[in-house]
Amino acid sequence: MSIQFRASVAAVAAFSTVSTASVPTGTSVETFIPLIVSSHGQPAQIGWSPHLAALVGILALALLGGVLAARNRFDERDTLVAESEPRSEEFLTDRERVQQLVRENGGRMKQSRIVDSVDWSKAKVSRLLAELEEEGRVTKLRLGRENLVCLPGHEPTASQSPEKPKSE
């Protein structure tokens, strides 16, 4: 009896209903197989050939492969849908990105935190902030060794000059 046939017969025996009362102790697989009982209580005839066992194995692998391919296809579709939504960060200039970042942080942000939040050098961030300050889009305040970047109208009250009363 071939090894492939024995393996397939053992697999069938493991998953079939067996009448253990009629199985003598110490029986081998070859003598055990005819004792497999069908649902009608009659001994089942197993006509498996190595080709049939191989065919069943191939069909099982094909079914598993199809399920995995379908799952991957659905995952890719979900990923593509999520990526197709436009991100506002992708279409912003560097200046707009800095302004949006400060706006998202309450209108004030330390320059070092801006550098940490973007993947740019300190020099680039400093240059962008200097240009934005010249245009009047942000205000840079020196706090010790750091700069506080503020949007117009979000400056701390202590940094603003006192207003003189209007003379009548």
Secondary structure, DSSP 8 states (H G I E B T S, - for coil): --HHHHHHHHHHHHHS-B-GGG--TT--HHHHGGGBB-TTSSB------HHHHHHHHHHHHHHHHHHHHHHHHHHHHHHHHHHHS--GGGG--HHHHHHHHHHHTTTEEEHHHHHHHSSS-HHHHHHHHHHHHHTTS-EEEEETTEEEEE-TT-S-GGGS--------
